[in-house]
Amino acid sequence: MGDNLSENEDEFIWQDYLETTKTTEVPHTVFTHVEQSLQNGFEEGMKLEVPLKDKPDCHWIATVVMACGPLLRLRYEGETDRKNEFWCDMTKVQAHPLGWCEANRQALEPPDCLAASINVLEVKQNLKDAVSVPSELLCGEGCTPVDRIKPMMKVEVQDQADPYRMWIATIVENVGGRLLLRYDVPEGVNTKDFWLFYSSSRIYPVGWANERGPPWVLRKPSNVTSTHKTEEWQAVLENSKIEASKLPFPRDILNKSRKSLCPHDVAIGNKLEAIHPGNMADICPATVVKIFDSYYFLVAIDVVRVTDNHQHTWLATSTHPYIFPVGWAAQHDLKVTHPRGWTCAQDEFEWEDYLAATSSTAAVLPPRPPVHHGAAPTMRLEAVDIDNTSHICVATVQQITDHLLWIHLETVDRLIQLNIKERFWPCFKPKRAVSWDSLEIFPVGWCDSNSYPLKAPKVIRRSPQPSAIKSSTKEEAPKETTTERSSSWCPKIYFNHKCFSGPFLSKGRLAGLPRHVGPGPVTLVMKEVLSMLISVAYISSRVLKELQCTGPPRAGMHLELLKAKYKSNVYRATVEIVTSSDKVAEFCKEVCRKLQVCPHLFSPVPVGQKTCPENCHTLSKTRFLSVSTASSQSTLIGQRKAGRPPDSRKNTQFPWPRRPPSTRREYLSSFKKNGGLNQRQCDSRSASDDSEHKDKRMRYETRGIKLPNFGLKSSQMKQALGLIDIRSSTSSHPEMSVNNRHINNSESKSEVNSDSSCHMKKRGRRSKAENERLRKLEELAQETKMDDSQYHVETNPLLWTIEDVFQYMKRTQDCDMLANLLRDEEFDGKALMLLNLPSCMDELNLNQKTALRLCRHVEAVKFAFFSKFVTDTDPS
């Protein structure tokens, strides 16, 4: 057990820990506060107003059919066919509660498919009693309480010793609804930050005390000592109220978690049993020392001889989980701890003698209803360490008494494994009691899901002593091997990009990968690793071909479908992936051999450039491949050419490029058969050889082009636009065109001749497809030509806001339809001037015609900026 449990907190994995200890986790249904923190306010049957897809400015009423977090499945009002239901993401779509369109004078009309079948007025009348989605959930701040609570918000916190004494605190951090709070105090006052869950009974919204009035009062906390005057505390309070109004705390999430209080029937001096708040382990006699009203009273742990001024108290109600009637401990076979300074003849505490000695009576508390929570002994959970509330530790349920869970923290209670007689020696501290509905316990994995550090278990293993080794028999020897297990949890897989990357993978792209992947389930981690390797390949489909499995999987392997994208084509193939963590290292080396890379390029062990066991940095590419092939007798390359997969020409799924057949080889074969050629055949053959040689040279000169040359496209665009301007100018001045026609023709002929001679030397005559493409380009440029009167830039574009860009685009005649798109993408003036043709087409997904129109406006705005608003003395 000591080998399997890691002492490194970063490497603690809950699944491995549960498998090793052969335990289970506490059901998530026990932690009702966590479940409530993840629930949103959307309920089935609620209605809201959503914008239409084809008419974003118009809205129509929809009903919530299903809610999955911020995703809502909606159905339009008046729609009867379930096939027309649709999903809507509330984080991206601006929806509104019922009545918003009427209040803001917006159009409320049904979609075109329902316009003829429903009456709008009747629908509005039928919605008077409908339940609307709360407006708080549609403001874009989040749907769950955890998402809606932001740092720097302020709340009023109830005092620990007075239920009606409040003070304002600031939220420093929000960890899954667990809030780190800090009291607002004058400068120079030292206070300690404290943690409370947002649904705690001590948290109230700002303004609660003023709204309720007496006995509620805003007064500095009782545990804060200060020499500042009342005026200074009052100034801090006023400043906190102003800041709280700027970022208000959502009140509705607190009202849902408030519980009704039951009146008590206790009096001052009554005795009862209570958990000691200092260690949460001892059950001690306690006394009611103060009564505030019919709901709240103060309980203090009994101390016969007072040795210090500190007194442990509970601010309690009749249903407080840590106070019990007299005799409750004896009924549940628990011991009551003697009060400090109390002496008696018997070892066990006797309530009769104690009540008689103190001349007091037992308090009357209402009975507790039975609890069925689902937790059981040996189950695991995460709990707060009361000694340091910033720490959340791995905990185990040891015992269950009524509504109490007796737990111990694994980080504090250590196990020392002794190999003598194969047993464990426990070194437990006292168990701690928490209520099953406590806000200080959390389900397994809560820290990981909220990116909060979890204190992992500490297990110390002693080395076996010689006497123990000698006393072990032969029958006990095989027990060591039986402890080895195969886990489905994969460790971290490191990418050692400094190792040899082989002929398939790009070393530069490898360096851009994350340092490691995992830990996690083996199949998921290895699938992600292989997908990353495919993505960094020169030709991704070729790597996928190398990893493809054509037959049934081997034992211990699992088939996964992987994808590769190359030159706008998507390839799919099934690949073998290991299913057990004990075979991960071997599987990584096997994949490395297939890809002809260093065996340590990716592995569970991080490797540096000069620490690689293969010393791959000292060998050249050819030398490394030959050495690795000879040493490992692997199927790296064998006798075939490195870089080309086997049977590539027979593969129909991955069409590999093939070199065109050579006509010279066919000619030589025919020459040998015929025995020679006459003079005419030689002349014709030489001419054909020359043309074939030119064609072959042109073909191989253009083989390296893999991506479109955007610079060449832009130059051709400028030439096309220039030709259009010349033609338009000559058509507007016919008298000039007649006089200069001869000059232009001569110049154009000379230019054409020079250009054609250059092109003939490089690539020959233009093809019909090339001429057709240039013709379409000229037509496109002619269609997107705009009048200069459309450009109206009156203010500095660099200072434009998102709304200014929206208004400018709305005033245009040809790009007004792009105004909403630019506003949704949050384009201000600076972002607008950074747009160009590739970004308009790739990032905004515009077609070429629309992108050219938008770029015209961008260039006009930039020209106006540099000509009107930028001077030589401008520092920018």
ROMAR-867891 format. One record per residue (C-alpha): residue in one letter; z, y, x. Coordinates in pm, whole numbers, padded with zeros to 5 digits, always signed. Last residue first. Example, Ala and Ser with C-alpha at 12.3 -4.5 7.8 and 13.67 -1.06 7.14 Angstrom:
BEGIN
S+00714-00106+01367A+00780-00450+01230
//
This chain:
BEGIN
S-03194+05782+00184P-03106+06077+00405D-03341+06308+00212T-03457+06575+00453D-03823+06474+00430T-03806+06476+00053V-03789+06199-00205F-03778+06288-00576K-04128+06401-00666S-04384+06218-00449F-04176+05915-00347F-04035+05851-00695A-04358+05929-00877F-04545+05680-00657K-04274+05417-00716V-04294+05467-01093A-04673+05441-01085E-04654+05127-00869V-04416+04967-01118H-04640+05067-01409R-04940+04904-01249C-04726+04600-01166L-04650+04555-01537R-05018+04552-01623L-05094+04307-01345A-04814+04075-01467T-04957+04078-01819K-05298+03962-01698Q-05162+03707-01453N-04933+03535-01699L-04566+03620-01695N-04295+03369-01602L-04042+03644-01508E-03954+03479-01175D-04288+03332-01072M-04544+03567-01228C-04355+03894-01196S-04220+03792-00856P-04567+03716-00723L-04709+04051-00854N-04435+04278-00724L-04099+04402-00852L-03868+04601-00623M-03923+04925-00817L-03780+04766-01132A-03466+04649-00951K-03389+05004-00836G-03449+05150-01181D-03232+04898-01366F-03334+04548-01471E-03063+04357-01657E-03267+04038-01725D-03211+04090-02097R-03323+04452-02061L-03637+04350-01875L-03725+04098-02145N-03657+04344-02427A-03893+04600-02273L-04171+04349-02203M-04343+04396-02543D-04386+04765-02465C-04614+04674-02175D-04956+04792-02302Q-04882+05122-02475T-04582+05235-02278R-04296+05417-02452K-04089+05099-02489M-04113+05040-02114Y-03951+05376-02044Q-03677+05320-02305F-03584+04981-02158V-03581+05118-01804D-03345+05396-01918E-03122+05141-02095I-03084+04937-01778T-02988+05251-01589W-03226+05476-01399L-03087+05651-01092L-03359+05530-00852P-03619+05622-01114N-03541+05996-01069T-03631+06167-01395E-03960+06273-01559V-04180+05970-01504H-04461+05966-01761Y-04748+05733-01666Q-04978+05667-01961S-05201+05964-01875D-05327+05774-01572D-05538+05554-01801M-05513+05187-01742K-05728+04913-01589T-05594+04574-01699E-05922+04468-01861Q-06131+04575-01558A-05900+04385-01324L-05937+04074-01537E-06314+04108-01543E-06321+04144-01166L-06102+03837-01126K-06323+03642-01364R-06624+03724-01148L-06436+03628-00832R-06349+03288-00982E-06707+03229-01095N-06838+03311-00749E-06592+03067-00593A-06678+02794-00845K-07048+02842-00779S-06994+02792-00409R-07008+03062-00148R-07244+02998+00142G-07109+02869+00472R-06750+02835+00582K-06687+03014+00907K-07019+03109+01060M-07174+03155+00720H-06886+03376+00623C-06939+03604+00918S-07313+03622+00856S-07247+03687+00490D-07014+03969+00572S-07261+04133+00808N-07546+04088+00565V-07340+04205+00273E-07224+04508+00463S-07578+04592+00572K-07705+04539+00222S-07423+04745+00076E-07499+05029+00309S-07867+05016+00230N-07804+04994-00140N-07550+05273-00129I-07787+05500+00058H-08074+05421-00177R-07863+05472-00482N-07724+05800-00358N-07961+06029-00537V-07975+05826-00855S-07597+05763-00861M-07523+06129-00815E-07720+06226-01121P-07563+05943-01318H-07205+06066-01265S-06970+05861-01493S-07151+05534-01416T-07120+05593-01044S-06745+05645-01071S-06692+05332-01283R-06890+05120-01042I-06697+05248-00740D-06360+05196-00914I-06453+04841-01014L-06558+04755-00662G-06226+04882-00530L-06036+04672-00783A-06221+04363-00668Q-06157+04447-00301K-05787+04502-00377M-05765+04169-00560Q-05939+03996-00272S-05679+04143-00038S-05399+04027-00271K-05541+03675-00291L-05573+03654+00086G-05210+03761+00127F-05102+03507-00135N-05259+03224+00058P-05226+02927-00174L-05028+02633-00031K-05139+02324+00158I-05410+02457+00390G-05424+02217+00685R-05744+02043+00571T-05952+02359+00585E-06082+02325+00940Y-06126+01953+00888R-06385+01999+00612M-06568+02277+00792R-06608+02058+01101K-06727+01764+00892D-06981+01980+00714K-07107+02116+01045H-07136+01764+01193E-07313+01638+00880S-07563+01922+00912D-07622+01839+01279D-07638+01465+01212S-07888+01521+00931A-08113+01710+01169S-08072+01443+01436R-08152+01167+01183S-08468+01345+01067D-08584+01381+01426C-08489+01024+01514Q-08663+00887+01206R-08977+01072+01301Q-08958+00940+01662N-08917+00577+01568L-08583+00402+01533G-08413+00103+01700G-08321-00267+01667N-08296-00271+01291K-07950-00432+01281K-07803-00237+01570F-07932+00090+01425S-07784+00003+01085S-07440-00032+01242L-07483+00291+01433Y-07584+00477+01117E-07284+00345+00923R-07050+00470+01198R-07219+00809+01196T-07173+00833+00819S-06794+00848+00860P-06588+00756+00558P-06366+01030+00418R-06008+01026+00554R-05764+00907+00293P-05483+01108+00131W-05211+00886-00023P-05226+00825-00397F-04870+00719-00488Q-04869+00502-00804T-05188+00319-00719N-05067+00177-00389K-05324-00039-00211R-05414+00235+00034S-05049+00289+00129D-04990-00076+00205P-04717+00011+00453P-04595+00370+00478R-04762+00609+00722G-04530+00812+00950A-04541+00604+01261K-04863+00405+01302R-04816+00034+01255Q-04696-00219+01510G-04333-00231+01394I-04236+00102+01245L-03871+00083+01153T-03839-00275+01036S-03538-00338+01253Q-03501-00539+01570S-03194-00324+01643S-03248-00266+02013A-03627-00276+02032T-03684-00054+01734S-03413+00194+01835V-03553+00219+02185S-03913+00262+02068L-03822+00519+01806F-03602+00714+02046R-03867+00717+02319T-04136+00841+02085K-03918+01123+01947S-03771+01218+02282L-03427+01101+02387T-03123+01303+02492H-03034+01428+02144C-03032+01070+02009N-02729+00980+02216E-02690+00673+01986P-02312+00710+01959C-02356+01073+01849T-02092+01291+02015K-02327+01546+02172Q-02481+01665+01845G-02171+01615+01633V-02089+01323+01402P-01895+01323+01076V-01814+00969+00956P-01905+00844+00607S-02271+00843+00712F-02580+01059+00714L-02788+01105+01029H-02576+00835+01196P-02840+00562+01213C-03078+00818+01370V-03398+00839+01170Q-03687+00603+01101L-03665+00648+00722K-03621+00276+00659R-03372+00246+00945C-03169+00536+00805V-03161+00367+00464E-03013+00056+00622K-02759+00262+00816C-02639+00428+00495F-02613+00089+00320E-02395-00050+00599A-02158+00247+00574V-02143+00224+00193K-02065-00147+00181D-01687-00117+00143S-01740+00149-00125S-01906-00094-00368T-02209-00031-00591V-02489+00011-00335I-02808+00176-00451E-03152+00013-00472V-03434+00249-00566T-03660+00257-00873A-03957+00493-00854R-04081+00814-01009Y-04339+01066-00888V-04386+01419-01020N-04701+01608-00923S-04702+01986-00869K-04788+01938-00501Y-04500+01696-00439K-04206+01627-00668A-03995+01318-00617K-03786+01138-00876L-03527+00862-00859L-03458+00580-01106E-03151+00377-01007L-03126+00002-00945H-02784-00136-00853M-02691-00344-00550G-02404-00583-00484A-02634-00883-00481R-02994-00778-00427P-03197-00591-00683P-03506-00752-00843G-03839-00666-00685T-04039-00353-00602C-03757-00141-00457Q-03875+00202-00347L-03704+00364-00048E-04018+00403+00164K-04218+00514-00141L-03960+00782-00218V-03998+00906+00137R-04374+00928+00087S-04334+01111-00243S-04125+01377-00074I-04390+01475+00177Y-04226+01694+00441A-03891+01559+00327V-03593+01779+00238S-03598+01691-00137I-03610+01316-00074L-03298+01337+00141M-03120+01534-00130S-03211+01274-00393L-03084+01000-00163V-02748+01174-00124E-02716+01245-00499K-02785+00880-00581M-02532+00777-00316V-02262+00996-00473L-02335+00887-00831T-02351+00516-00750V-02034+00522-00541P-01818+00716-00785G-01676+01031-00626P-01593+01189-00292G-01839+01342-00252V-02127+01503-00068H-02094+01656+00279R-02186+01955+00490P-02417+02091+00224L-02793+02083+00296G-02959+02376+00473A-02957+02203+00811L-03160+01921+00661R-03424+02172+00553G-03469+02284+00913K-03482+01927+01041S-03758+01835+00799L-03756+01465+00715F-04040+01212+00739P-04113+01174+01112G-03753+01117+01224S-03446+01339+01181F-03268+01271+01513C-02907+01390+01485K-02814+01757+01452H-02826+01729+01072N-02516+01512+01054F-02501+01503+00672Y-02156+01368+00583I-02087+01125+00298K-01733+01175+00164P-01568+00860+00036C-01707+00651-00252W-01492+00518-00533S-01611+00183-00673S-01353+00005-00465S-01380-00326-00284R-01041-00460-00195E-00865-00584+00114T-00518-00701+00026T-00633-01063+00031T-00700-01042+00402E-00337-00972+00489K-00215-01257+00269P-00410-01509+00481A-00126-01517+00733E+00154-01616+00495E+00067-01986+00500K+00065-01983+00876T+00425-01878+00882S+00578-01540+00953S+00903-01561+01149K+00738-01460+01473I+00588-01148+01323A+00914-01041+01166S+01096-01084+01491P+00835-00876+01668Q+00883-00583+01433P+00605-00469+01201S+00516-00098+01225R+00677+00115+00958R+00470+00259+00678I+00537+00602+00528V+00394+00695+00188K+00359+01061+00085P+00205+01116-00257A-00040+01405-00306K+00060+01761-00393L-00228+01882-00609P-00419+02196-00516Y-00577+02388-00808S-00949+02379-00878N-00895+02370-01258S-01055+02027-01312D-00883+01894-01000C-00543+02018-01109W-00581+01859-01454G-00696+01525-01311V-00416+01316-01461P-00262+01495-01755F-00021+01789-01728I+00352+01851-01732E+00532+02188-01727L+00455+02295-02085S+00693+02031-02219D+00588+01837-02530W+00724+01502-02404S+01042+01679-02295V+01120+01666-01928A+01402+01485-01749R+01423+01445-01375K+01516+01124-01197P+01768+01148-00920K+01625+01118-00569F+01461+00790-00483C+01469+00615-00146P+01341+00274-00252W+01305-00006+00008F+00991-00204-00059R+00951-00577+00002E+00734-00817+00204K+01025-01019+00351I+01030-00783+00651N+00713-00574+00636L+00915-00271+00530Q+00743+00000+00330I+00934+00326+00303L+00865+00493-00031R+00916+00865-00074D+01067+01051-00366V+00970+01413-00303T+00591+01389-00302E+00596+01112-00561L+00780+01324-00816H+01017+01134-01044I+01005+01116-01421W+01247+01064-01709L+01051+01144-02024L+01268+01277-02306H+01189+01255-02681D+01408+00948-02741T+01485+00818-02395I+01184+00712-02190Q+01220+00583-01834Q+01042+00595-01500V+00731+00801-01581T+00558+00867-01250A+00463+01203-01095V+00194+01343-00867C+00288+01699-00785I+00219+02054-00898H+00360+02312-00659S+00383+02682-00747T+00707+02609-00937N+00891+02534-00615D+01225+02358-00672I+01121+02283-01032D+00819+02086-00906V+00559+02100-01183A+00420+01770-01311E+00100+01565-01291L+00084+01226-01465R+00122+00854-01401M+00240+00570-01624T+00508+00340-01483P+00711+00362-01808A+00524+00440-02132A+00370+00746-02298G+00214+00716-02645H+00382+01014-02815H+00554+00861-03115V+00859+01080-03180P+01132+01016-03436P+01270+01326-03611R+01566+01495-03443P+01895+01526-03623P+02033+01877-03688L+02304+02003-03454V+02673+02041-03533A+02876+02159-03238A+03183+01966-03133T+03522+02131-03150S+03745+02298-02892S+04105+02284-02773T+03992+02246-02409A+04218+01949-02335A+04162+01792-02676L+03787+01829-02652Y+03791+01677-02301D+04014+01384-02398E+03794+01299-02697W+03472+01346-02500E+03555+01085-02239F+03372+01101-01908E+03365+00779-01714D+03570+00746-01397Q+03900+00749-01580A+04220+00930-01477C+04071+01276-01522T+03983+01575-01310W+03754+01863-01408G+03668+02106-01127R+03295+02097-01186P+03230+01937-01522H+03201+01559-01517T+02849+01424-01552V+02776+01239-01875K+02631+00893-01831L+02341+00754-02031D+02341+00439-02243H+02144+00605-02529Q+02434+00629-02775A+02663+00736-02492A+02434+01026-02407W+02425+01151-02767G+02804+01151-02798V+02841+01526-02862P+02522+01673-03000F+02223+01736-02772I+02067+02029-02582Y+01749+01996-02372P+01476+01992-02641H+01593+02308-02824T+01571+02242-03199S+01884+02438-03299T+01775+02729-03085A+01853+02789-02721L+01872+03037-02438W+02006+02788-02185T+02259+02884-01918H+02359+02808-01561Q+02623+03057-01443H+02610+03233-01109N+02927+03423-01020D+03052+03159-00784T+03336+02907-00751V+03445+02898-01114R+03690+02617-01169V+03640+02443-01503V+03261+02477-01508D+03086+02402-01835I+02709+02458-01854A+02639+02764-02068V+02459+02777-02406L+02334+03102-02558F+02244+03133-02927Y+01929+03214-03125Y+01838+03151-03491S+02115+03284-03719D+02172+03579-03488F+02262+03649-03126I+02538+03395-03078K+02712+03379-02742V+02910+03128-02534V+02812+02797-02694T+02964+02548-02450A+02822+02271-02235P+02920+01923-02116C+02670+01789-01864I+02371+01556-01859D+02242+01561-01502A+01871+01546-01411M+01702+01880-01476N+01832+01998-01137G+01949+02355-01204P+01891+02355-01579H+02163+02088-01630I+02057+01891-01936A+02292+01966-02225E+02571+01805-02424L+02770+01995-02687K+03091+02196-02732N+03154+02473-02979G+03324+02784-02836I+03118+03036-03029A+02994+02887-03352V+02707+02658-03448D+02515+02616-03775H+02159+02696-03667P+01863+02845-03854C+01524+02675-03799L+01251+02864-03615S+00887+02854-03724K+00649+02776-03439R+00407+03018-03275S+00101+02849-03113K-00166+02992-03346N-00024+03346-03327L-00064+03348-02951I-00439+03274-02949D-00497+03548-03208R-00346+03822-02993P-00614+03832-02725F-00460+04046-02443P-00598+04397-02427L-00781+04529-02118K-00782+04910-02143S-00487+04919-02385A-00273+04726-02136E-00329+04995-01873I-00190+05266-02104K+00106+05049-02203S+00185+04976-01838N+00190+05349-01755E+00438+05414-02036L+00666+05133-01915V+00657+05248-01553A+00756+05599-01664Q+01045+05452-01869W+01168+05259-01566E+01167+05580-01364E+01348+05772-01637T+01618+05503-01656K+01713+05565-01295H+01637+05331-01010T+01924+05142-00847S+01778+04803-00929T+01885+04446-00993V+01638+04226-01179N+01778+03916-01353S+01843+04100-01680P+01483+04211-01711K+01425+04585-01776R+01442+04688-02141L+01188+04695-02424V+01379+04633-02747W+01363+04392-03039P+01679+04426-03250P+01540+04657-03370G+01169+04737-03416R+00908+04473-03497E+00603+04683-03402N+00771+04833-03095A+00875+04489-02966W+00530+04332-03018G+00337+04618-02859V+00197+04413-02573P+00134+04057-02687Y+00417+03803-02668I+00505+03533-02414R+00852+03367-02417S+00759+03095-02668S+00514+02960-02412S+00154+02925-02531Y+00013+03099-02219F+00195+02861-01988L+00449+03039-01772W+00472+03079-01395F+00695+03325-01208D+00653+03601-00950K+00974+03712-00780T+01083+04073-00800N+01155+04328-00528V+01202+04685-00649G+01064+04943-00405E+00813+05100-00638P+00916+05080-01000V+00870+04752-01187D+00591+04580-01382Y+00699+04214-01384R+00465+03963-01224L+00315+03664-01403L+00125+03357-01281L-00027+03213-01595R-00093+02847-01676G-00388+02856-01916G-00617+02651-01689V-00502+02843-01384N-00486+03212-01472E-00369+03442-01195V-00189+03775-01160I-00117+03835-01528T+00091+04153-01548A+00440+04170-01703I+00591+04398-01967W+00957+04364-02062M+01140+04222-02361R+01501+04182-02474Y+01520+04027-02818P+01583+03667-02706D+01845+03766-02445A+01930+03543-02145Q+01586+03440-02015D+01423+03766-02123Q+01111+03748-02337V+00786+03851-02171E+00550+04119-02305V+00192+04072-02193K-00055+04249-01965M-00409+04163-01861M-00478+04202-01489P-00629+03851-01472K-00829+03741-01777I-00734+03526-02076R-01045+03458-02286D-01165+03159-02086V-00839+02967-02112P-00805+03054-02479T-01142+02890-02549C-01457+03066-02674G-01537+03305-02393E-01570+03679-02335G-01910+03709-02507C-01784+03910-02805L-01863+03631-03051L-01529+03446-03045E-01330+03762-03110S-01549+03838-03415P-01399+03545-03598V-01662+03313-03752S-01680+03389-04123V-01528+03184-04402A-01728+03217-04725D-01569+03367-05039K-01817+03653-05073L-02106+03438-04952N-02244+03351-05295Q-02325+03716-05364K-02523+03749-05040V-02726+03437-05120E-02807+03566-05468L-02933+03894-05323V-03152+03719-05064N-03329+03496-05316I-03456+03173-05166S-03781+02970-05164A-04047+03219-05051A-03862+03353-04747L-03751+03012-04624C-04029+02928-04373D-04067+03294-04282P-03709+03324-04165P-03454+03487-04394E-03382+03861-04392L-03090+04074-04280A-03227+04390-04118Q-02964+04604-03948R-02775+04891-04105N-02467+04850-03882A-02223+04762-04162E-02481+04555-04349C-02586+04369-04038W-02225+04297-03940G-02122+04164-04280L-02065+03806-04169P-01977+03774-03803H-02230+03845-03524A-02449+03649-03283Q-02569+03765-02941V-02726+03452-02795K-02655+03355-02433T-02286+03261-02424M-02299+03151-02789D-02549+02878-02707C-02740+02781-03024W-02855+02435-03127F-03093+02388-03421E-03106+02233-03766N-03457+02200-03907K-03444+01821-03928R-03146+01849-04158D-03374+01964-04440T-03191+02168-04704E-03223+02521-04562G-03088+02796-04788E-02855+02937-04524Y-02993+02841-04185R-02835+02540-04016L-02647+02563-03689R-02537+02325-03412L-02311+02534-03193L-02277+02518-02815P-01986+02728-02681G-01761+02422-02678C-01930+02148-02876A-01927+02273-03235M-02107+02100-03526V-02261+02212-03856V-02182+02583-03828T-02366+02766-04108A-02634+03029-04053I-02701+03372-04206W-03010+03562-04101H-03084+03830-03848C-03381+04052-03762D-03440+04235-03433P-03502+03908-03246K-03793+03822-03478D-03955+03491-03368K-03624+03326-03283L-03425+03490-03561P-03100+03661-03467V-02776+03497-03584E-02534+03602-03857L-02227+03384-03896K-02082+03116-04120M-01797+02869-04081G-01848+02524-04235E-01736+02323-03934E-01490+02513-03721F-01537+02741-03424G-01205+02870-03290N-01231+02701-02955Q-01019+02418-02824L-00953+02383-02451S-00607+02547-02451Q-00509+02340-02754E-00571+02013-02568V-00365+02134-02274H-00074+02230-02502T-00096+01893-02680F-00035+01698-02361V+00048+01359-02515T-00308+01317-02640H-00424+01292-02279P-00275+00947-02253V-00040+00901-01954E-00233+00742-01670T-00242+00376-01578T-00088+00168-01301K-00208-00097-01058T-00066+00097-00760T-00391+00064-00570E-00616+00106-00872L-00423+00413-00988Y-00438+00567-00640D-00807+00493-00603Q-00880+00662-00936W-00660+00960-00858I-00827+01043-00530F-00627+01216-00258E-00853+01327+00027D-00750+01691+00032E-00382+01599+00015N-00399+01401+00338E-00129+01134+00345S-00371+00880+00209L-00261+00583+00008N-00452+00265+00099D-00277+00195+00424G+00074+00235+00288M+00000+00000+00000
//
